[in-house]
Amino acid sequence: SKAVGEPPLLLPFSVFFAIRDAVASVGFHKIHPPLNAPATSEEILKAVEAVQAAAGSNA
């Protein structure tokens, strides 16, 4: 059988979307987090703060 490049291509997406889901949980999954790749620690913190601010304004 031939090896394909799909697993190495698709596995990082699961990490990115798991991070995005964790950030969305801060706003009880009601707010779409503004998270772009690459999801560095600084970008994740910015997204968490944006979700917290949006959740606070929606309360």
C-alpha positions in Angstrom: 0.0 0.0 0.0 1.1 3.5 -0.6 1.6 6.1 2.1 -0.6 9.2 1.8 0.1 12.6 3.2 -3.4 13.2 4.6 -2.8 12.2 8.3 0.1 14.7 8.8 -1.9 17.3 7.0 -5.2 16.8 9.0 -3.9 16.1 12.5 -2.9 19.7 13.2 -6.4 20.8 12.4 -7.7 18.7 15.4 -5.4 20.6 17.7 -6.4 24.0 16.3 -10.1 23.2 16.5 -9.7 21.8 20.1 -8.1 25.1 21.1 -10.8 27.1 19.3 -13.5 25.0 21.1 -11.8 25.6 24.5 -11.7 29.4 23.8 -15.4 29.2 22.8 -16.2 27.5 26.1 -15.2 30.7 27.9 -18.3 32.3 26.4 -20.5 29.2 26.9 -20.2 28.4 23.2 -22.4 31.4 22.3 -19.7 33.5 20.8 -17.5 32.6 17.8 -13.9 33.1 19.0 -11.7 35.4 16.8 -8.8 32.9 16.5 -6.6 32.7 13.5 -3.8 30.3 12.7 -1.1 30.1 13.9 -2.7 29.8 17.3 0.2 31.2 19.4 -0.2 31.7 23.1 -0.6 35.4 22.6 -3.3 34.9 19.9 -5.1 32.5 22.2 -5.0 35.0 25.1 -6.4 37.7 22.8 -9.2 35.5 21.6 -10.1 34.6 25.3 -10.1 38.2 26.2 -12.3 39.1 23.2 -14.8 36.3 24.1 -14.9 37.4 27.7 -15.5 41.0 26.6 -18.3 40.0 24.2 -19.9 37.6 26.8 -19.8 40.5 29.3 -21.6 42.8 26.9 -24.2 40.2 26.0 -25.0 39.5 29.6 
